[in-house]
Amino acid sequence: MEVQALTRYARMSPKKMREVANTITGRKAPEAVEYLTLIPRKSARLIVKTLKSAIANAENNNNLSADSLIVKTAVIENGPVLKRFKAGARGSAMPRRKKMAHIRIVLTDGSNN
């Protein structure tokens, strides 16, 4: 059985988040939580929050054990971009693109239901 959790509009670049998210695919869920807590990056904190939510969804909604769960996919999707301007040299305006990401984590217990 598959269980998922979704965090939308995370204020971080999707490229930075994908570097961390790709490392947990295929790991057992408790092991992935431990692994992410050791990584000193903002993206790891956001991903572990979503992963814990997915584990809670599996335990409360589907009566699955956290120890039997495996991270099937950890996908970081592009969110909207805030377009802002900052003062530049000689009175000009320099564009800033403040990116957002959507985090989708899918856990599975290994059965084909």
Biopython code that builds the backbone (N, CA, C, O; Angstrom):
import numpy as np
from Bio.PDB.StructureBuilder import StructureBuilder

atoms = [
    (1, "MET", "N", (0.835, -1.165, 0.000)),
    (1, "MET", "CA", (0.000, 0.000, 0.000)),
    (1, "MET", "C", (0.890, 1.242, 0.000)),
    (1, "MET", "O", (1.922, 1.290, 0.670)),
    (2, "GLU", "N", (0.472, 2.222, -0.753)),
    (2, "GLU", "CA", (1.241, 3.454, -0.846)),
    (2, "GLU", "C", (0.572, 4.562, -0.052)),
    (2, "GLU", "O", (-0.652, 4.689, -0.036)),
    (3, "VAL", "N", (1.399, 5.359, 0.603)),
    (3, "VAL", "CA", (0.943, 6.511, 1.386)),
    (3, "VAL", "C", (1.803, 7.691, 0.981)),
    (3, "VAL", "O", (3.005, 7.547, 0.760)),
    (4, "GLN", "N", (1.181, 8.871, 0.884)),
    (4, "GLN", "CA", (1.980, 10.021, 0.480)),
    (4, "GLN", "C", (1.707, 11.221, 1.369)),
    (4, "GLN", "O", (0.683, 11.299, 2.046)),
    (5, "ALA", "N", (2.646, 12.151, 1.349)),
    (5, "ALA", "CA", (2.496, 13.446, 2.015)),
    (5, "ALA", "C", (3.005, 14.507, 1.056)),
    (5, "ALA", "O", (3.930, 14.272, 0.278)),
    (6, "LEU", "N", (2.392, 15.670, 1.122)),
    (6, "LEU", "CA", (2.716, 16.743, 0.189)),
    (6, "LEU", "C", (2.878, 18.053, 0.957)),
    (6, "LEU", "O", (2.009, 18.443, 1.736)),
    (7, "THR", "N", (3.988, 18.713, 0.728)),
    (7, "THR", "CA", (4.198, 20.068, 1.255)),
    (7, "THR", "C", (4.282, 20.992, 0.056)),
    (7, "THR", "O", (5.098, 20.794, -0.844)),
    (8, "ARG", "N", (3.431, 21.998, 0.057)),
    (8, "ARG", "CA", (3.406, 22.915, -1.078)),
    (8, "ARG", "C", (3.969, 24.273, -0.680)),
    (8, "ARG", "O", (3.905, 24.675, 0.482)),
    (9, "TYR", "N", (4.513, 24.958, -1.654)),
    (9, "TYR", "CA", (5.015, 26.329, -1.507)),
    (9, "TYR", "C", (6.145, 26.440, -0.481)),
    (9, "TYR", "O", (6.181, 27.394, 0.297)),
    (10, "ALA", "N", (7.050, 25.491, -0.474)),
    (10, "ALA", "CA", (8.235, 25.581, 0.383)),
    (10, "ALA", "C", (9.162, 26.630, -0.218)),
    (10, "ALA", "O", (9.492, 26.566, -1.402)),
    (11, "ARG", "N", (9.582, 27.592, 0.595)),
    (11, "ARG", "CA", (10.357, 28.725, 0.082)),
    (11, "ARG", "C", (11.828, 28.377, -0.044)),
    (11, "ARG", "O", (12.667, 28.859, 0.718)),
    (12, "MET", "N", (12.123, 27.538, -1.012)),
    (12, "MET", "CA", (13.500, 27.170, -1.301)),
    (12, "MET", "C", (13.573, 26.710, -2.750)),
    (12, "MET", "O", (12.594, 26.215, -3.309)),
    (13, "SER", "N", (14.729, 26.877, -3.339)),
    (13, "SER", "CA", (14.925, 26.491, -4.728)),
    (13, "SER", "C", (14.776, 24.973, -4.893)),
    (13, "SER", "O", (15.352, 24.213, -4.115)),
    (14, "PRO", "N", (14.018, 24.528, -5.886)),
    (14, "PRO", "CA", (13.846, 23.088, -6.107)),
    (14, "PRO", "C", (15.165, 22.371, -6.383)),
    (14, "PRO", "O", (15.329, 21.212, -6.002)),
    (15, "LYS", "N", (16.092, 23.041, -7.033)),
    (15, "LYS", "CA", (17.374, 22.416, -7.354)),
    (15, "LYS", "C", (18.144, 22.065, -6.078)),
    (15, "LYS", "O", (18.740, 20.992, -5.987)),
    (16, "LYS", "N", (18.131, 22.966, -5.099)),
    (16, "LYS", "CA", (18.818, 22.714, -3.832)),
    (16, "LYS", "C", (18.149, 21.576, -3.063)),
    (16, "LYS", "O", (18.819, 20.794, -2.389)),
    (17, "MET", "N", (16.829, 21.493, -3.168)),
    (17, "MET", "CA", (16.106, 20.450, -2.444)),
    (17, "MET", "C", (16.292, 19.075, -3.076)),
    (17, "MET", "O", (16.336, 18.067, -2.370)),
    (18, "ARG", "N", (16.401, 19.028, -4.404)),
    (18, "ARG", "CA", (16.561, 17.735, -5.089)),
    (18, "ARG", "C", (17.854, 17.032, -4.700)),
    (18, "ARG", "O", (17.900, 15.803, -4.659)),
    (19, "GLU", "N", (18.909, 17.798, -4.415)),
    (19, "GLU", "CA", (20.183, 17.200, -4.015)),
    (19, "GLU", "C", (20.019, 16.340, -2.775)),
    (19, "GLU", "O", (20.623, 15.272, -2.675)),
    (20, "VAL", "N", (19.208, 16.795, -1.833)),
    (20, "VAL", "CA", (18.987, 16.052, -0.591)),
    (20, "VAL", "C", (17.933, 14.966, -0.791)),
    (20, "VAL", "O", (18.084, 13.855, -0.282)),
    (21, "ALA", "N", (16.871, 15.277, -1.527)),
    (21, "ALA", "CA", (15.764, 14.329, -1.694)),
    (21, "ALA", "C", (16.199, 13.063, -2.432)),
    (21, "ALA", "O", (15.685, 11.981, -2.151)),
    (22, "ASN", "N", (17.126, 13.182, -3.360)),
    (22, "ASN", "CA", (17.561, 12.002, -4.113)),
    (22, "ASN", "C", (18.316, 11.002, -3.248)),
    (22, "ASN", "O", (18.428, 9.834, -3.620)),
    (23, "THR", "N", (18.836, 11.436, -2.104)),
    (23, "THR", "CA", (19.622, 10.536, -1.262)),
    (23, "THR", "C", (18.768, 9.602, -0.421)),
    (23, "THR", "O", (19.279, 8.594, 0.066)),
    (24, "ILE", "N", (17.474, 9.898, -0.229)),
    (24, "ILE", "CA", (16.663, 9.060, 0.652)),
    (24, "ILE", "C", (15.795, 8.051, -0.088)),
    (24, "ILE", "O", (15.178, 7.197, 0.550)),
    (25, "THR", "N", (15.729, 8.122, -1.399)),
    (25, "THR", "CA", (14.903, 7.189, -2.153)),
    (25, "THR", "C", (15.428, 5.769, -1.984)),
    (25, "THR", "O", (16.614, 5.502, -2.179)),
    (26, "GLY", "N", (14.519, 4.859, -1.615)),
    (26, "GLY", "CA", (14.884, 3.462, -1.445)),
    (26, "GLY", "C", (15.272, 3.089, -0.028)),
    (26, "GLY", "O", (15.455, 1.905, 0.257)),
    (27, "ARG", "N", (15.404, 4.056, 0.872)),
    (27, "ARG", "CA", (15.769, 3.767, 2.263)),
    (27, "ARG", "C", (14.524, 3.432, 3.079)),
    (27, "ARG", "O", (13.409, 3.789, 2.698)),
    (28, "LYS", "N", (14.720, 2.753, 4.191)),
    (28, "LYS", "CA", (13.633, 2.539, 5.139)),
    (28, "LYS", "C", (13.291, 3.888, 5.767)),
    (28, "LYS", "O", (14.173, 4.726, 5.955)),
    (29, "ALA", "N", (12.024, 4.099, 6.089)),
    (29, "ALA", "CA", (11.566, 5.407, 6.562)),
    (29, "ALA", "C", (12.263, 5.866, 7.844)),
    (29, "ALA", "O", (12.720, 7.008, 7.891)),
    (30, "PRO", "N", (12.369, 5.023, 8.902)),
    (30, "PRO", "CA", (13.058, 5.515, 10.109)),
    (30, "PRO", "C", (14.529, 5.832, 9.859)),
    (30, "PRO", "O", (15.078, 6.766, 10.445)),
    (31, "GLU", "N", (15.161, 5.053, 8.989)),
    (31, "GLU", "CA", (16.561, 5.285, 8.636)),
    (31, "GLU", "C", (16.705, 6.610, 7.878)),
    (31, "GLU", "O", (17.674, 7.342, 8.080)),
    (32, "ALA", "N", (15.739, 6.913, 7.007)),
    (32, "ALA", "CA", (15.772, 8.161, 6.238)),
    (32, "ALA", "C", (15.593, 9.368, 7.159)),
    (32, "ALA", "O", (16.227, 10.403, 6.950)),
    (33, "VAL", "N", (14.735, 9.245, 8.178)),
    (33, "VAL", "CA", (14.547, 10.341, 9.129)),
    (33, "VAL", "C", (15.846, 10.604, 9.879)),
    (33, "VAL", "O", (16.260, 11.753, 10.030)),
    (34, "GLU", "N", (16.486, 9.536, 10.347)),
    (34, "GLU", "CA", (17.771, 9.674, 11.045)),
    (34, "GLU", "C", (18.819, 10.330, 10.153)),
    (34, "GLU", "O", (19.547, 11.226, 10.581)),
    (35, "TYR", "N", (18.880, 9.869, 8.906)),
    (35, "TYR", "CA", (19.861, 10.372, 7.945)),
    (35, "TYR", "C", (19.653, 11.873, 7.703)),
    (35, "TYR", "O", (20.614, 12.642, 7.679)),
    (36, "LEU", "N", (18.403, 12.277, 7.527)),
    (36, "LEU", "CA", (18.116, 13.685, 7.223)),
    (36, "LEU", "C", (18.381, 14.604, 8.408)),
    (36, "LEU", "O", (18.748, 15.764, 8.220)),
    (37, "THR", "N", (18.200, 14.098, 9.631)),
    (37, "THR", "CA", (18.443, 14.953, 10.791)),
    (37, "THR", "C", (19.929, 15.273, 10.951)),
    (37, "THR", "O", (20.284, 16.237, 11.629)),
    (38, "LEU", "N", (20.796, 14.474, 10.334)),
    (38, "LEU", "CA", (22.235, 14.715, 10.419)),
    (38, "LEU", "C", (22.751, 15.688, 9.359)),
    (38, "LEU", "O", (23.888, 16.151, 9.440)),
    (39, "ILE", "N", (21.920, 15.994, 8.375)),
    (39, "ILE", "CA", (22.345, 16.886, 7.291)),
    (39, "ILE", "C", (22.049, 18.331, 7.699)),
    (39, "ILE", "O", (20.893, 18.664, 7.957)),
    (40, "PRO", "N", (23.067, 19.198, 7.764)),
    (40, "PRO", "CA", (22.860, 20.570, 8.247)),
    (40, "PRO", "C", (22.418, 21.540, 7.149)),
    (40, "PRO", "O", (23.089, 22.537, 6.884)),
    (41, "ARG", "N", (21.288, 21.240, 6.516)),
    (41, "ARG", "CA", (20.785, 22.111, 5.455)),
    (41, "ARG", "C", (19.302, 22.386, 5.687)),
    (41, "ARG", "O", (18.585, 21.565, 6.259)),
    (42, "LYS", "N", (18.861, 23.543, 5.237)),
    (42, "LYS", "CA", (17.451, 23.898, 5.365)),
    (42, "LYS", "C", (16.577, 22.923, 4.588)),
    (42, "LYS", "O", (15.490, 22.565, 5.043)),
    (43, "SER", "N", (17.037, 22.496, 3.433)),
    (43, "SER", "CA", (16.252, 21.576, 2.620)),
    (43, "SER", "C", (16.018, 20.257, 3.351)),
    (43, "SER", "O", (14.946, 19.666, 3.224)),
    (44, "ALA", "N", (17.000, 19.791, 4.111)),
    (44, "ALA", "CA", (16.839, 18.544, 4.868)),
    (44, "ALA", "C", (15.769, 18.706, 5.944)),
    (44, "ALA", "O", (15.000, 17.778, 6.194)),
    (45, "ARG", "N", (15.714, 19.870, 6.580)),
    (45, "ARG", "CA", (14.692, 20.108, 7.609)),
    (45, "ARG", "C", (13.296, 20.107, 6.999)),
    (45, "ARG", "O", (12.365, 19.569, 7.597)),
    (46, "LEU", "N", (13.137, 20.697, 5.827)),
    (46, "LEU", "CA", (11.832, 20.726, 5.169)),
    (46, "LEU", "C", (11.413, 19.332, 4.704)),
    (46, "LEU", "O", (10.243, 18.965, 4.815)),
    (47, "ILE", "N", (12.355, 18.563, 4.189)),
    (47, "ILE", "CA", (12.040, 17.227, 3.694)),
    (47, "ILE", "C", (11.714, 16.281, 4.839)),
    (47, "ILE", "O", (10.804, 15.460, 4.716)),
    (48, "VAL", "N", (12.445, 16.379, 5.962)),
    (48, "VAL", "CA", (12.176, 15.488, 7.092)),
    (48, "VAL", "C", (10.801, 15.793, 7.696)),
    (48, "VAL", "O", (10.137, 14.888, 8.202)),
    (49, "LYS", "N", (10.379, 17.029, 7.648)),
    (49, "LYS", "CA", (9.054, 17.390, 8.140)),
    (49, "LYS", "C", (7.975, 16.704, 7.293)),
    (49, "LYS", "O", (7.003, 16.178, 7.835)),
    (50, "THR", "N", (8.143, 16.710, 5.987)),
    (50, "THR", "CA", (7.203, 16.050, 5.093)),
    (50, "THR", "C", (7.257, 14.537, 5.255)),
    (50, "THR", "O", (6.223, 13.872, 5.207)),
    (51, "LEU", "N", (8.451, 13.991, 5.445)),
    (51, "LEU", "CA", (8.611, 12.546, 5.636)),
    (51, "LEU", "C", (7.918, 12.090, 6.916)),
    (51, "LEU", "O", (7.254, 11.053, 6.919)),
    (52, "LYS", "N", (8.062, 12.843, 7.996)),
    (52, "LYS", "CA", (7.387, 12.501, 9.247)),
    (52, "LYS", "C", (5.872, 12.563, 9.083)),
    (52, "LYS", "O", (5.148, 11.769, 9.684)),
    (53, "SER", "N", (5.395, 13.493, 8.278)),
    (53, "SER", "CA", (3.966, 13.594, 8.000)),
    (53, "SER", "C", (3.479, 12.362, 7.241)),
    (53, "SER", "O", (2.400, 11.844, 7.526)),
    (54, "ALA", "N", (4.267, 11.893, 6.282)),
    (54, "ALA", "CA", (3.898, 10.694, 5.526)),
    (54, "ALA", "C", (3.865, 9.469, 6.434)),
    (54, "ALA", "O", (2.982, 8.622, 6.299)),
    (55, "ILE", "N", (4.816, 9.370, 7.356)),
    (55, "ILE", "CA", (4.842, 8.247, 8.299)),
    (55, "ILE", "C", (3.613, 8.301, 9.202)),
    (55, "ILE", "O", (2.996, 7.270, 9.470)),
    (56, "ALA", "N", (3.253, 9.494, 9.671)),
    (56, "ALA", "CA", (2.072, 9.645, 10.509)),
    (56, "ALA", "C", (0.802, 9.293, 9.739)),
    (56, "ALA", "O", (-0.113, 8.687, 10.297)),
    (57, "ASN", "N", (0.739, 9.667, 8.463)),
    (57, "ASN", "CA", (-0.417, 9.302, 7.631)),
    (57, "ASN", "C", (-0.546, 7.788, 7.532)),
    (57, "ASN", "O", (-1.651, 7.252, 7.616)),
    (58, "ALA", "N", (0.572, 7.097, 7.354)),
    (58, "ALA", "CA", (0.551, 5.639, 7.230)),
    (58, "ALA", "C", (0.099, 4.975, 8.529)),
    (58, "ALA", "O", (-0.680, 4.022, 8.506)),
    (59, "GLU", "N", (0.592, 5.482, 9.662)),
    (59, "GLU", "CA", (0.246, 4.880, 10.951)),
    (59, "GLU", "C", (-1.205, 5.150, 11.335)),
    (59, "GLU", "O", (-1.894, 4.243, 11.801)),
    (60, "ASN", "N", (-1.678, 6.373, 11.148)),
    (60, "ASN", "CA", (-3.014, 6.749, 11.621)),
    (60, "ASN", "C", (-4.131, 6.388, 10.651)),
    (60, "ASN", "O", (-5.208, 5.976, 11.080)),
    (61, "ASN", "N", (-3.893, 6.534, 9.354)),
    (61, "ASN", "CA", (-4.962, 6.314, 8.380)),
    (61, "ASN", "C", (-5.011, 4.881, 7.859)),
    (61, "ASN", "O", (-6.087, 4.387, 7.521)),
    (62, "ASN", "N", (-3.857, 4.204, 7.788)),
    (62, "ASN", "CA", (-3.819, 2.871, 7.177)),
    (62, "ASN", "C", (-3.330, 1.779, 8.116)),
    (62, "ASN", "O", (-3.170, 0.633, 7.694)),
    (63, "ASN", "N", (-3.090, 2.111, 9.384)),
    (63, "ASN", "CA", (-2.643, 1.138, 10.393)),
    (63, "ASN", "C", (-1.402, 0.367, 9.965)),
    (63, "ASN", "O", (-1.326, -0.848, 10.147)),
    (64, "LEU", "N", (-0.429, 1.074, 9.397)),
    (64, "LEU", "CA", (0.828, 0.455, 8.993)),
    (64, "LEU", "C", (1.901, 0.750, 10.033)),
    (64, "LEU", "O", (1.846, 1.777, 10.710)),
    (65, "SER", "N", (2.870, -0.139, 10.161)),
    (65, "SER", "CA", (3.978, 0.061, 11.080)),
    (65, "SER", "C", (5.046, 0.920, 10.406)),
    (65, "SER", "O", (5.351, 0.727, 9.229)),
    (66, "ALA", "N", (5.610, 1.863, 11.152)),
    (66, "ALA", "CA", (6.629, 2.755, 10.601)),
    (66, "ALA", "C", (7.883, 1.990, 10.213)),
    (66, "ALA", "O", (8.585, 2.381, 9.280)),
    (67, "ASP", "N", (8.175, 0.892, 10.925)),
    (67, "ASP", "CA", (9.388, 0.124, 10.645)),
    (67, "ASP", "C", (9.335, -0.614, 9.313)),
    (67, "ASP", "O", (10.376, -0.942, 8.744)),
    (68, "SER", "N", (8.121, -0.879, 8.811)),
    (68, "SER", "CA", (7.999, -1.629, 7.562)),
    (68, "SER", "C", (7.940, -0.730, 6.328)),
    (68, "SER", "O", (7.887, -1.232, 5.206)),
    (69, "LEU", "N", (7.948, 0.587, 6.519)),
    (69, "LEU", "CA", (7.792, 1.513, 5.398)),
    (69, "LEU", "C", (9.119, 1.808, 4.712)),
    (69, "LEU", "O", (10.166, 1.900, 5.354)),
    (70, "ILE", "N", (9.047, 1.954, 3.399)),
    (70, "ILE", "CA", (10.207, 2.284, 2.572)),
    (70, "ILE", "C", (9.858, 3.516, 1.743)),
    (70, "ILE", "O", (8.732, 3.649, 1.263)),
    (71, "VAL", "N", (10.823, 4.414, 1.575)),
    (71, "VAL", "CA", (10.611, 5.612, 0.756)),
    (71, "VAL", "C", (10.645, 5.189, -0.709)),
    (71, "VAL", "O", (11.703, 4.865, -1.249)),
    (72, "LYS", "N", (9.479, 5.195, -1.342)),
    (72, "LYS", "CA", (9.406, 4.800, -2.748)),
    (72, "LYS", "C", (9.920, 5.926, -3.641)),
    (72, "LYS", "O", (10.793, 5.710, -4.482)),
    (73, "THR", "N", (9.378, 7.122, -3.455)),
    (73, "THR", "CA", (9.855, 8.281, -4.221)),
    (73, "THR", "C", (9.860, 9.515, -3.336)),
    (73, "THR", "O", (9.029, 9.658, -2.439)),
    (74, "ALA", "N", (10.791, 10.387, -3.596)),
    (74, "ALA", "CA", (10.847, 11.713, -2.978)),
    (74, "ALA", "C", (11.026, 12.695, -4.131)),
    (74, "ALA", "O", (12.132, 12.880, -4.639)),
    (75, "VAL", "N", (9.930, 13.318, -4.532)),
    (75, "VAL", "CA", (9.927, 14.169, -5.725)),
    (75, "VAL", "C", (9.816, 15.626, -5.313)),
    (75, "VAL", "O", (8.977, 15.985, -4.486)),
    (76, "ILE", "N", (10.652, 16.448, -5.884)),
    (76, "ILE", "CA", (10.593, 17.890, -5.676)),
    (76, "ILE", "C", (10.132, 18.522, -6.983)),
    (76, "ILE", "O", (10.809, 18.433, -8.006)),
    (77, "GLU", "N", (8.975, 19.156, -6.929)),
    (77, "GLU", "CA", (8.396, 19.771, -8.126)),
    (77, "GLU", "C", (8.552, 21.288, -8.049)),
    (77, "GLU", "O", (8.651, 21.862, -6.965)),
    (78, "ASN", "N", (8.573, 21.917, -9.203)),
    (78, "ASN", "CA", (8.688, 23.370, -9.258)),
    (78, "ASN", "C", (7.390, 24.020, -8.804)),
    (78, "ASN", "O", (6.299, 23.608, -9.198)),
    (79, "GLY", "N", (7.526, 25.037, -7.974)),
    (79, "GLY", "CA", (6.379, 25.827, -7.549)),
    (79, "GLY", "C", (6.394, 27.167, -8.268)),
    (79, "GLY", "O", (7.169, 27.363, -9.204)),
    (80, "PRO", "N", (5.544, 28.086, -7.838)),
    (80, "PRO", "CA", (5.545, 29.412, -8.460)),
    (80, "PRO", "C", (6.805, 30.195, -8.094)),
    (80, "PRO", "O", (7.508, 29.863, -7.139)),
    (81, "VAL", "N", (7.069, 31.225, -8.867)),
    (81, "VAL", "CA", (8.252, 32.059, -8.658)),
    (81, "VAL", "C", (7.801, 33.472, -8.336)),
    (81, "VAL", "O", (7.000, 34.059, -9.063)),
    (82, "LEU", "N", (8.324, 34.018, -7.234)),
    (82, "LEU", "CA", (8.061, 35.415, -6.895)),
    (82, "LEU", "C", (9.084, 36.274, -7.630)),
    (82, "LEU", "O", (10.290, 36.065, -7.494)),
    (83, "LYS", "N", (8.606, 37.226, -8.398)),
    (83, "LYS", "CA", (9.516, 38.076, -9.155)),
    (83, "LYS", "C", (9.626, 39.416, -8.443)),
    (83, "LYS", "O", (8.642, 40.142, -8.304)),
    (84, "ARG", "N", (10.831, 39.733, -7.995)),
    (84, "ARG", "CA", (11.087, 40.947, -7.236)),
    (84, "ARG", "C", (12.256, 41.699, -7.866)),
    (84, "ARG", "O", (12.974, 41.159, -8.706)),
    (85, "PHE", "N", (12.436, 42.954, -7.450)),
    (85, "PHE", "CA", (13.542, 43.761, -7.937)),
    (85, "PHE", "C", (14.326, 44.307, -6.757)),
    (85, "PHE", "O", (13.767, 44.626, -5.708)),
    (86, "LYS", "N", (15.639, 44.408, -6.956)),
    (86, "LYS", "CA", (16.515, 44.950, -5.933)),
    (86, "LYS", "C", (17.362, 46.036, -6.592)),
    (86, "LYS", "O", (17.654, 45.968, -7.786)),
    (87, "ALA", "N", (17.749, 47.024, -5.815)),
    (87, "ALA", "CA", (18.533, 48.129, -6.358)),
    (87, "ALA", "C", (19.861, 47.625, -6.897)),
    (87, "ALA", "O", (20.546, 46.830, -6.254)),
    (88, "GLY", "N", (20.215, 48.096, -8.085)),
    (88, "GLY", "CA", (21.467, 47.702, -8.713)),
    (88, "GLY", "C", (22.392, 48.893, -8.874)),
    (88, "GLY", "O", (22.137, 49.967, -8.330)),
    (89, "ALA", "N", (23.448, 48.701, -9.610)),
    (89, "ALA", "CA", (24.445, 49.748, -9.809)),
    (89, "ALA", "C", (23.886, 50.901, -10.645)),
    (89, "ALA", "O", (23.105, 50.694, -11.574)),
    (90, "ARG", "N", (24.297, 52.101, -10.300)),
    (90, "ARG", "CA", (23.981, 53.319, -11.051)),
    (90, "ARG", "C", (22.481, 53.531, -11.212)),
    (90, "ARG", "O", (22.023, 53.969, -12.267)),
    (91, "GLY", "N", (21.720, 53.223, -10.174)),
    (91, "GLY", "CA", (20.289, 53.522, -10.179)),
    (91, "GLY", "C", (19.432, 52.536, -10.944)),
    (91, "GLY", "O", (18.252, 52.804, -11.171)),
    (92, "SER", "N", (19.980, 51.416, -11.346)),
    (92, "SER", "CA", (19.180, 50.449, -12.099)),
    (92, "SER", "C", (18.523, 49.445, -11.149)),
    (92, "SER", "O", (18.850, 49.391, -9.964)),
    (93, "ALA", "N", (17.612, 48.668, -11.674)),
    (93, "ALA", "CA", (16.933, 47.631, -10.897)),
    (93, "ALA", "C", (17.386, 46.266, -11.395)),
    (93, "ALA", "O", (17.429, 46.012, -12.598)),
    (94, "MET", "N", (17.723, 45.393, -10.452)),
    (94, "MET", "CA", (18.162, 44.043, -10.806)),
    (94, "MET", "C", (17.069, 43.048, -10.426)),
    (94, "MET", "O", (16.601, 43.056, -9.287)),
    (95, "PRO", "N", (16.658, 42.202, -11.347)),
    (95, "PRO", "CA", (15.583, 41.250, -11.026)),
    (95, "PRO", "C", (16.053, 40.149, -10.086)),
    (95, "PRO", "O", (17.199, 39.704, -10.154)),
    (96, "ARG", "N", (15.160, 39.718, -9.214)),
    (96, "ARG", "CA", (15.393, 38.583, -8.319)),
    (96, "ARG", "C", (14.257, 37.597, -8.539)),
    (96, "ARG", "O", (13.091, 37.983, -8.608)),
    (97, "ARG", "N", (14.605, 36.327, -8.649)),
    (97, "ARG", "CA", (13.588, 35.284, -8.794)),
    (97, "ARG", "C", (13.614, 34.427, -7.526)),
    (97, "ARG", "O", (14.549, 33.656, -7.311)),
    (98, "LYS", "N", (12.596, 34.565, -6.700)),
    (98, "LYS", "CA", (12.511, 33.813, -5.451)),
    (98, "LYS", "C", (11.669, 32.570, -5.717)),
    (98, "LYS", "O", (10.449, 32.651, -5.858)),
    (99, "LYS", "N", (12.331, 31.431, -5.782)),
    (99, "LYS", "CA", (11.672, 30.204, -6.213)),
    (99, "LYS", "C", (11.025, 29.465, -5.050)),
    (99, "LYS", "O", (11.427, 29.601, -3.894)),
    (100, "MET", "N", (10.009, 28.677, -5.397)),
    (100, "MET", "CA", (9.324, 27.827, -4.425)),
    (100, "MET", "C", (9.297, 26.401, -4.958)),
    (100, "MET", "O", (9.482, 26.164, -6.151)),
    (101, "ALA", "N", (9.064, 25.456, -4.050)),
    (101, "ALA", "CA", (9.048, 24.052, -4.428)),
    (101, "ALA", "C", (7.878, 23.346, -3.755)),
    (101, "ALA", "O", (7.394, 23.778, -2.709)),
    (102, "HIS", "N", (7.433, 22.255, -4.369)),
    (102, "HIS", "CA", (6.447, 21.359, -3.782)),
    (102, "HIS", "C", (7.165, 20.036, -3.503)),
    (102, "HIS", "O", (7.841, 19.495, -4.378)),
    (103, "ILE", "N", (7.015, 19.517, -2.276)),
    (103, "ILE", "CA", (7.682, 18.277, -1.876)),
    (103, "ILE", "C", (6.626, 17.178, -1.820)),
    (103, "ILE", "O", (5.619, 17.317, -1.125)),
    (104, "ARG", "N", (6.853, 16.087, -2.549)),
    (104, "ARG", "CA", (5.939, 14.946, -2.523)),
    (104, "ARG", "C", (6.747, 13.699, -2.157)),
    (104, "ARG", "O", (7.678, 13.317, -2.865)),
    (105, "ILE", "N", (6.375, 13.078, -1.045)),
    (105, "ILE", "CA", (7.054, 11.860, -0.591)),
    (105, "ILE", "C", (6.041, 10.719, -0.575)),
    (105, "ILE", "O", (4.971, 10.833, 0.024)),
    (106, "VAL", "N", (6.391, 9.620, -1.239)),
    (106, "VAL", "CA", (5.516, 8.439, -1.299)),
    (106, "VAL", "C", (6.218, 7.300, -0.579)),
    (106, "VAL", "O", (7.358, 6.958, -0.892)),
    (107, "LEU", "N", (5.515, 6.714, 0.399)),
    (107, "LEU", "CA", (6.022, 5.568, 1.134)),
    (107, "LEU", "C", (5.254, 4.321, 0.737)),
    (107, "LEU", "O", (4.078, 4.397, 0.379)),
    (108, "THR", "N", (5.913, 3.181, 0.801)),
    (108, "THR", "CA", (5.233, 1.923, 0.509)),
    (108, "THR", "C", (5.643, 0.897, 1.552)),
    (108, "THR", "O", (6.723, 0.986, 2.137)),
    (109, "ASP", "N", (4.770, -0.078, 1.780)),
    (109, "ASP", "CA", (5.081, -1.137, 2.732)),
    (109, "ASP", "C", (5.552, -2.405, 2.019)),
    (109, "ASP", "O", (5.807, -3.422, 2.665)),
    (110, "GLY", "N", (5.666, -2.349, 0.715)),
    (110, "GLY", "CA", (6.187, -3.487, -0.048)),
    (110, "GLY", "C", (5.115, -4.400, -0.609)),
    (110, "GLY", "O", (5.409, -5.214, -1.485)),
    (111, "SER", "N", (3.874, -4.293, -0.132)),
    (111, "SER", "CA", (2.808, -5.157, -0.662)),
    (111, "SER", "C", (2.260, -4.547, -1.952)),
    (111, "SER", "O", (2.448, -3.360, -2.219)),
    (112, "ASN", "N", (1.594, -5.357, -2.730)),
    (112, "ASN", "CA", (1.059, -4.898, -4.021)),
    (112, "ASN", "C", (-0.434, -4.649, -3.961)),
    (112, "ASN", "O", (-1.136, -4.944, -4.928)),
    (113, "ASN", "N", (-0.942, -4.119, -2.867)),
    (113, "ASN", "CA", (-2.393, -3.853, -2.740)),
    (113, "ASN", "C", (-2.774, -2.589, -3.428)),
    (113, "ASN", "O", (-3.946, -2.212, -3.424)),
]
sb = StructureBuilder()
sb.init_structure("model")
sb.init_model(0)
sb.init_chain("A")
sb.init_seg("    ")
for serial, (resi, resn, name, xyz) in enumerate(atoms, 1):
    if name == "N":
        sb.init_residue(resn, " ", resi, " ")
    sb.init_atom(name, np.array(xyz, "f"), 0.0, 1.0, " ", f" {name:<3s}", serial, name[0])
structure = sb.get_structure()
